Every structure is written in C-alpha cells, then in structure tokens.
Amino acid sequence: MKIKHLILGAFAALLISSCSTPQLGYFQGVQSGQSFDVSKPTFVTLQPGDKLSILVSSKDPNLAYLFNLPIVGHYRTSSSEQSLNSNQIASYTVDAKGFIDFPILGEVQVAGCTRKEVALIIKNKLIQQELLKDPVVVVDFLDLTYGVMGEVKSPGRYGFDHDKLTILDALSRAGDLTIYGVRENVLVAREDNGKQTYYRINLTNADELYSSPVFYLKPNDIIYVEPNVKRVKESTEVGNAFSQPSLWISVASLLTSIMVLVFK
C-alpha cells in the first residue's frame, strides 16, 4: 500500500508541476475605492551636461526672435550658396558650473531647476530688464533618458517628456511585460552621487509598489525585468525538452502502466 501511495503522490506532483502557471496579474487584492500612500514625486531637474531647448515667443515676433537660437541650414543653388532658416531651435548645454549662455541675458544658472523653474527664471529676467513685456517661455529636455531591459515587448532607451515619470508609465511605453516577465521582483538600477544603487519592486503588491523609492523614476534609471523559470528552461535544449507536451504524455503513459501493474 505504501508503494501505491508513493506512486500516486509522485504522479500528482508531476501533473501539478507541469500545469503550473506564472503570476501575471498586477495590483492583486486591490478593492474598488481603496487608496494607497504614494511616495513623494521626484521631479526631473537639470544637471551639468544636460541639453535643453528654450523657445521664447511674444506678441512681437521680431523682438522674440532675438532670444531664440535658430539652426541655420545651407543649400546650394546653380548660381550661389544661400542660407536657409530651418525654423528649428538650437539646444543649450548646461556647463560644469550649472549655467547656460542665453542670448542678451548672458549666463543663467539652471542646474537643479525643473523645466517650469527655468522658464520662470528667464521670463522674469526678460520682464525685469524690460526686454519683452509679454514673454512666453517653453523649455524642453532633449537628452534625458531611461532604459528598459529584459522581458518587455519593446526594450530600449526612452526619453523623458514629462517633469515626473512613474515606473508604470515607463513599462507601458515599453509595451508592458511579456508573459514570461517576473512581476514580483522587477529591478531598478539608479546612479546617485557616483554610486550605483539597486532597488526591487513588486508590481503585484499595490502597497509596496506605490511606496517604493523608485516608483518615480530619475534620468538614466535602468529597469530590468527578469525572465521566469519557464523562459529560462525554454532557453536551453534540456529545459525546452521538458516543456514539450509530448514528453509529459509519455511520462504519464509510463506512470499509468506502472500503476496498472502495481494495482493488478
């Protein structure tokens, strides 16, 4: 009888292991109307070496033109070479001391400032120096990015186009996790003050997710979604063989034959 019980237990264990499925759901256990404390938003600020574009406009376009840096292209005709305004705006690079060299205003300190703060600084300077009465200043980041690697549909580097960006936004842009991605243990690598720090985040637990220090991303963060056991096994010949239905059918057939002989 003990042998029969052992065989039955082994057979059941094999069936369970062959039918196990990965965890695919997000925010598990969340009820309608339930709320969670969210970690303090991290707004993107400019650092030395960053590039940005600044567009100044007003009711008098001729005056506003003086405060924009157009990119001038060149084209060659049959008779001469002429300059062509391409209507693009050149970029500013934050220098090592945190300044940019702005037309007429000169050096403007922008390091540590958000886009909104830079726009307000320039707008106030233009008004205070009576250079423009009604300036509208628009600031955009040009080279701030984050990376997404591993089990997502579209891995790669993506640009920051918002003042704050959550890990959910980032993964959505990358096409979401594949069915092979481990949602309970997503890795975020962050460089702070010359040190690389790693954080783990559980996408299936809403409380852990929203309270994580990496719920809001920073420029140059790297998100890595590791593959689950099934994906790892499929990447090898032996593991791939174990994932084939024909193998489990053969094993089940063999165990059935053994059970018939034992119970006979």
C-alpha positions as CSV (number, residue, x, y, z in Angstrom):
1,M,0.0,0.0,0.0
2,K,2.9,2.4,0.8
3,I,4.3,1.9,-2.7
4,K,0.9,2.6,-4.2
5,H,0.6,5.8,-2.2
6,L,4.1,6.9,-3.2
7,I,3.3,6.4,-6.9
8,L,0.1,8.2,-6.7
9,G,1.8,11.1,-4.9
10,A,4.6,11.3,-7.5
11,F,2.1,11.2,-10.3
12,A,0.1,14.1,-8.8
13,A,3.2,16.1,-8.2
14,L,4.3,15.8,-11.8
15,L,0.9,16.8,-13.0
16,I,0.8,19.9,-10.8
17,S,4.4,21.0,-11.8
18,S,3.6,20.6,-15.5
19,C,0.5,22.7,-15.2
20,S,1.8,25.5,-13.0
21,T,1.4,29.0,-14.4
22,P,3.4,32.2,-13.9
23,Q,2.0,35.2,-11.9
24,L,0.6,37.6,-14.4
25,G,-1.7,40.0,-12.5
26,Y,-0.9,43.5,-11.2
27,F,-2.3,45.2,-8.1
28,Q,-3.6,41.9,-6.7
29,G,-6.2,42.1,-3.9
30,V,-7.0,45.8,-4.6
31,Q,-10.6,46.7,-3.9
32,S,-12.7,49.4,-5.6
33,G,-12.3,52.7,-3.8
34,Q,-9.2,51.5,-1.8
35,S,-6.4,54.1,-1.6
36,F,-2.7,53.9,-1.0
37,D,0.0,56.3,0.1
38,V,2.3,57.2,-2.8
39,S,5.9,58.1,-2.4
40,K,6.9,61.7,-2.8
41,P,7.1,62.7,-6.5
42,T,10.5,63.1,-8.0
43,F,10.6,66.0,-10.5
44,V,13.3,65.9,-13.1
45,T,15.9,68.6,-12.6
46,L,18.8,69.8,-14.9
47,Q,22.4,68.8,-14.2
48,P,25.7,69.8,-15.8
49,G,26.0,68.2,-19.2
50,D,22.2,68.1,-19.9
51,K,20.8,69.6,-23.0
52,L,17.6,71.6,-23.3
53,S,15.7,73.7,-25.8
54,I,14.2,77.1,-24.9
55,L,11.7,78.8,-27.1
56,V,10.7,82.4,-26.4
57,S,7.6,84.0,-28.0
58,S,5.6,87.1,-27.6
59,K,3.1,89.4,-29.4
60,D,6.0,91.0,-31.2
61,P,7.7,88.1,-33.1
62,N,10.6,90.3,-34.2
63,L,11.6,91.0,-30.7
64,A,11.1,87.4,-29.5
65,Y,13.4,86.3,-32.4
66,L,16.4,87.9,-30.7
67,F,16.1,85.5,-27.8
68,N,16.0,82.3,-29.9
69,L,18.9,80.5,-31.4
70,P,17.8,79.3,-34.9
71,I,19.6,76.4,-36.6
72,V,20.8,77.7,-39.9
73,G,21.0,75.2,-42.7
74,H,22.6,75.7,-46.1
75,Y,21.5,74.7,-49.6
76,R,23.3,75.1,-52.9
77,T,21.7,76.5,-56.0
78,S,23.1,76.6,-59.5
79,S,24.4,80.1,-59.0
80,S,25.3,80.5,-55.4
81,E,25.1,79.1,-51.9
82,Q,22.4,80.7,-49.7
83,S,21.4,80.4,-46.1
84,L,18.1,78.9,-45.1
85,N,16.4,79.3,-41.8
86,S,15.1,75.9,-40.9
87,N,12.7,77.2,-38.1
88,Q,14.4,74.9,-35.6
89,I,15.7,76.0,-32.2
90,A,19.3,75.2,-31.2
91,S,20.0,73.4,-27.9
92,Y,21.6,74.8,-24.8
93,T,24.1,72.6,-22.8
94,V,24.4,73.1,-19.1
95,D,28.1,73.8,-18.3
96,A,30.1,72.3,-15.5
97,K,29.1,75.2,-13.2
98,G,25.4,74.8,-13.9
99,F,24.9,77.7,-16.3
100,I,23.7,78.2,-19.9
101,D,24.7,81.2,-22.0
102,F,21.4,82.8,-23.1
103,P,21.1,85.5,-25.8
104,I,21.4,89.0,-24.4
105,L,20.7,87.8,-20.8
106,G,24.1,86.1,-20.7
107,E,24.8,83.4,-18.1
108,V,21.7,81.9,-16.4
109,Q,22.0,79.3,-13.7
110,V,19.7,76.4,-14.4
111,A,21.3,73.4,-12.6
112,G,19.0,71.8,-10.1
113,C,16.0,73.5,-11.7
114,T,12.9,71.9,-13.2
115,R,11.6,72.9,-16.7
116,K,9.0,75.1,-15.1
117,E,11.5,76.9,-12.9
118,V,13.9,77.6,-15.8
119,A,11.1,79.0,-17.9
120,L,10.0,81.3,-14.9
121,I,13.6,82.5,-14.4
122,I,14.1,83.5,-18.0
123,K,10.6,85.1,-18.2
124,N,11.2,87.2,-15.1
125,K,14.6,88.4,-16.4
126,L,13.1,89.4,-19.7
127,I,10.4,91.4,-18.0
128,Q,12.6,92.9,-15.3
129,Q,15.1,94.1,-17.8
130,E,12.3,95.5,-20.0
131,L,13.3,93.4,-22.9
132,L,9.9,91.9,-23.5
133,K,6.5,92.8,-22.0
134,D,4.7,89.6,-22.5
135,P,7.1,86.7,-23.0
136,V,6.0,83.1,-23.2
137,V,8.9,80.7,-22.5
138,V,8.7,77.0,-23.2
139,V,11.5,74.7,-22.0
140,D,12.0,71.0,-23.1
141,F,14.5,68.4,-22.2
142,L,16.5,67.0,-25.1
143,D,18.7,64.1,-24.0
144,L,17.3,62.8,-20.7
145,T,16.5,59.1,-21.0
146,Y,15.9,55.9,-19.0
147,G,16.4,52.3,-20.1
148,V,14.1,49.2,-20.1
149,M,15.6,45.8,-20.4
150,G,14.6,42.1,-20.2
151,E,11.1,40.6,-20.5
152,V,9.2,43.5,-22.1
153,K,7.8,43.8,-25.6
154,S,10.0,46.7,-26.7
155,P,13.2,47.1,-24.7
156,G,15.4,50.1,-25.3
157,R,16.0,53.7,-24.2
158,Y,13.2,56.2,-23.9
159,G,13.2,59.9,-23.4
160,F,11.7,62.0,-20.5
161,D,9.0,64.2,-21.9
162,H,7.3,64.8,-18.5
163,D,8.5,66.5,-15.3
164,K,7.8,63.3,-13.4
165,L,7.6,59.7,-14.7
166,T,6.4,56.6,-12.8
167,I,7.7,53.0,-13.4
168,L,4.2,52.1,-14.6
169,D,4.4,54.8,-17.3
170,A,7.9,53.6,-18.3
171,L,6.8,49.9,-18.6
172,S,3.7,50.9,-20.5
173,R,5.8,52.8,-23.1
174,A,7.9,49.6,-23.5
175,G,4.8,47.6,-24.4
176,D,4.3,46.1,-20.9
177,L,5.9,42.9,-19.6
178,T,5.7,39.7,-21.6
179,I,4.0,36.7,-20.1
180,Y,7.5,35.5,-19.1
181,G,8.4,38.5,-17.0
182,V,8.7,38.2,-13.3
183,R,6.3,40.8,-11.9
184,E,7.1,40.3,-8.2
185,N,10.8,41.2,-8.5
186,V,11.5,44.0,-11.0
187,L,14.9,45.5,-10.7
188,V,15.7,49.3,-10.9
189,A,19.3,50.4,-11.1
190,R,20.0,54.1,-10.1
191,E,23.1,56.1,-10.0
192,D,23.4,58.7,-7.2
193,N,26.5,60.7,-6.4
194,G,28.7,58.3,-8.3
195,K,27.3,55.1,-6.6
196,Q,25.1,52.5,-8.3
197,T,22.1,51.5,-6.1
198,Y,19.7,48.7,-6.9
199,Y,16.1,48.5,-5.8
200,R,13.5,45.7,-6.1
201,I,9.8,46.5,-6.7
202,N,6.8,44.2,-6.6
203,L,4.2,45.1,-9.3
204,T,1.6,42.7,-7.9
205,N,1.5,44.4,-4.4
206,A,0.0,47.9,-4.7
207,D,1.2,49.0,-1.3
208,E,4.8,48.0,-1.9
209,L,4.6,49.5,-5.5
210,Y,3.4,53.0,-4.6
211,S,5.6,53.3,-1.5
212,S,8.8,52.3,-3.4
213,P,11.6,54.9,-3.7
214,V,11.8,54.1,-7.4
215,F,8.0,54.4,-8.1
216,Y,9.0,57.8,-9.6
217,L,12.0,57.4,-12.0
218,K,15.0,59.6,-12.5
219,P,17.0,60.2,-15.6
220,N,19.4,57.3,-16.5
221,D,17.5,54.8,-14.4
222,I,17.6,51.3,-15.8
223,I,14.6,48.9,-15.4
224,Y,15.3,45.2,-15.7
225,V,12.6,42.6,-15.9
226,E,14.0,39.1,-15.2
227,P,12.6,36.0,-17.0
228,N,10.6,33.4,-15.1
229,V,11.6,29.8,-14.7
230,K,9.7,28.7,-17.8
231,R,11.5,31.2,-20.0
232,V,14.9,30.1,-18.6
233,K,14.1,26.5,-19.2
234,E,13.0,27.1,-22.8
235,S,16.3,28.8,-23.5
236,T,18.2,25.5,-23.1
237,E,17.8,22.3,-25.0
238,V,17.2,20.2,-21.9
239,G,14.7,22.7,-20.5
240,N,12.9,23.1,-23.8
241,A,12.5,19.3,-23.9
242,F,10.9,19.2,-20.5
243,S,8.4,21.9,-21.7
244,Q,7.2,19.8,-24.6
245,P,3.7,18.2,-24.2
246,S,4.8,15.0,-25.9
247,L,7.3,14.4,-23.1
248,W,4.7,14.7,-20.4
249,I,2.3,12.5,-22.3
250,S,5.0,9.8,-22.4
251,V,5.7,10.2,-18.7
252,A,2.0,10.0,-17.9
253,S,1.6,6.9,-20.1
254,L,4.6,5.2,-18.3
255,L,3.3,6.0,-14.9
256,T,-0.2,4.7,-15.8
257,S,1.3,1.4,-17.0
258,I,3.3,1.1,-13.7
259,M,0.2,1.8,-11.7
260,V,-1.8,-0.8,-13.6
261,L,0.9,-3.4,-12.9
262,V,1.1,-2.5,-9.2
263,F,-2.6,-2.4,-8.6
264,K,-3.1,-5.7,-10.5
